[in-house]
Amino acid sequence: MEDAISVNPQGIIKTLMEIVGKDNVLCEPYDLIPYSRDRYALLVRPRQGVMPLAVVRPATTEEVQEVVAFANKHRIPLTPRGSGTNYAGSAVPAKGGVVVDLTRMNKILNMSEESMSVKAQAGVILQNLEEALNTKGFTFGHDPGSFPSATVGGCISTKSLGWRAGKYGDMGSLVLALKVVLPTGVVVETREVPKSSTGFDVKSLFIGAEGTLGVITEALLRIHPFPEQRVFLMYSFNNFEQAYKSLLKLLRSGLTPTSSYVEDYADEEKAVMFLSYEGVKEVVEVQVKRATSMLEAEGGARLDDKVAKEHWLNRHDMFSQMNKEGPADSIETAVPASKVLEFLKFVRRWIKRSGVKPMGVGSWVYPENLGIDLAFDETKAKEYAAARDELANKALELGGTVSYCVGVGLKYPHLMRKEHGAALDVMKTIKHALDPNNIMNPRGLGL
Amino acid sequence: MSILRNVYDDLTLCSRCRCGFCRIGCATHSILGIESLSARGRNAVALSLVDGLVDVSEGLAERFFLCTTCGFCKERCPLEVDSVKINENLRAELVKKGFTRPEHEVFIKRIEAVHNPYGEPHEERLKWLPPKAKVAEKADTAYFVGCTTAYRRSEIAEATVRILNAADVDFVMLHPEEWCCGSPALRVGRRDLFLELARHNMEAIRRVGVTRVVTSCAGCYRALSRDYPESVGETPFKVVHTSELLAELIREGRLRLSKDVSETVTYHDPCHLGRHTGIYEQPREVLESIPAVKLVEMAKNRENTLCCGAGGGVKAGFPDFAIQAALRRLEEAKDVGAESLVSTCPFCAHNLKEAIRKSGSRLKFYDLTELVAKTIK
């Protein structure tokens, strides 16, 4: 289906207004412009994104159901959207389609101390969720760079990764259950337990699906006790190799940090390692004691704790700040840990010939991750996109992935076959079965 | 959109980044939720105006006027993009093209006619002044009263004068030469009128020859201390907000607070005093000096304060929304068990007191000067 809208635009807008109310349908150009793109770096001027026909802002699952059923009947493309902070373009609307803005669904429905869980609507912003949990002595633990604006539904749909994933896992692993409106308008609710052995794990289909299989409206999420103690550490090493091997040794010793980032400063012939530990006070003290003595034995020089703390406090802002140097992009590749050093050599050579301005090369949170944050010349966006593919292809050749978080969006649909092989056909089959009219984020995932 | 050239670099940065961190504490977006009512969204529209991709219309203008210019966006922006300045520049351009708010036109005409936005007789600007108050003929300090204080919240003016007299601070007043500070005009895009008012007041202050101007209004404070120097040149006097002066007088032992005020209070940071000019601690220092007062903090305080909803021409242009925002702030005060809400801006007071009255809340409201005046002998 290629944007085959079978009712006229005025008819679509009128019906949407009947479903959610006049004030909750936007169709003026000045209201649509901000919804025409997300944070995908290649949508810099003059490529301003894609203007939708309208934005619809439902407040309940029932309203979402009605919107989706109407869109399915008339084959209107829908693009679910949280805060539009995805770096890959997965929230960029289909031309002439309708954006389903879920940010009115911003209620925290229920927090259970006994079950250590919270039920939240899809449009709840992570920072609001975390602050609400903190007042009750809990933490959510998902802390991506876009934490001050990203929504629960957006993070699930892109399977995002955060700074504290060493201890709490990625967004997907924190999801206990989901409520989803399927492309036909049917509502699926999975059971409120973390695991069942009764068939397919249906909820996992929607985690990382980038809105291609339906609209997530509610999620039951695992929560954790607010940590009694948090310690931040920063070490300097002679080179990345030395720092990275020290990190692997920490992991092999069972001293997995809450957060880690090993950054390569090849030009300065050094590397820097950031670590954090959090949890029960006495446990953290022992972890820190053993980790510090191990890192020092490996040749690390401990930097002032203030530097580590500043790094932590700036963690959400650092990517945004890179835009001072040009449009900033993040290439979030991962390869098996045994291939990381080989991949790094390739990355260093690639930086020299690609013309990008590197802003951070390193391994973040999981040791397999080796990504690069950079700024590029906006007048050479096309050349940059080709260079980016070269790096992504190399990660695939080494057995890795083109995106350990962030997603596919407009960035990598052409590499989905290479990454997934026959598994892409499995995805296509599922997509076709659930969304026969291809209304849900129709360009998504290269399906 | 020539005026946007001044802010073009900021627009470009925001257009590249698009993080949306400005939204979570935005007075308007966090309530109404529409992207074009956030700094990120408005900046995208502004850039589209520069690029000629969208036409100016009444609806578009409303998106830019429905902003309290509270400054949370600038405070939280990782790139320090000044979205308040962008919006004020854009409003000026919209006004030039004839897209004004009728409610703003009303108060602009009043300022032009009688030097205050309330349309009150200029000769009654000091009607509140108690006969026993001591006002000097010549002094180093001038008290700049401000329109809202003079005509709508005169208890603040009375308390301020009482405190100044009690602490033996000699002061003069500018009347009949004190005109509106110009802040309301500047905020709604009438830069021309603002400049006229600023030049007049600067000259009036110069003529009385003071070295210090004290004001009890956060809006006047921002205008005099920041907008005047930026627009009409360096001021040959220091501008001091009453909260700063009170803290200094208490520290120096010149003002003794002796009566108990047994109340649990919380402090609302006015945007013009807090985020715009960085005064957060002095009002709290004063509150903590009052015997028996218990100060509790709302969840959102200091840099993260939720705007009361009145600023930037919103109280006049969108009164229902202004009350909606104020009610949210009252909820925050209630959540921390406050009996009284204290602030340092007569315009915040105007809006918050109206919200208290309309909602039937049991919360009391005081300006900081009122509370201090209660505790001096």
Interface residues (C-beta under 8 A of the other chain):
Chain A: L26 E28 P29 Y30 D31 I33 P34 Y35 R37 D38 R39 A41 V44 R45 P46 Q48 V55 R57 S83 G84 T85 D101 T103 R104 N106 I125 Q127 N128 E131 T135 S146 P148 S149 H316 D317 M318 F319 S320 Q321 N323 K324 G326 P327 A328 E378
Chain B: L13 S15 R16 C17 R18 C19 G20 F21 R23 I24 G33 I34 E35 S36 S38 R40 G41 A44 V45 L47 S48 D51 L53 V54 D55 S57 G59 L60 R63 R76 P78 L79 A299
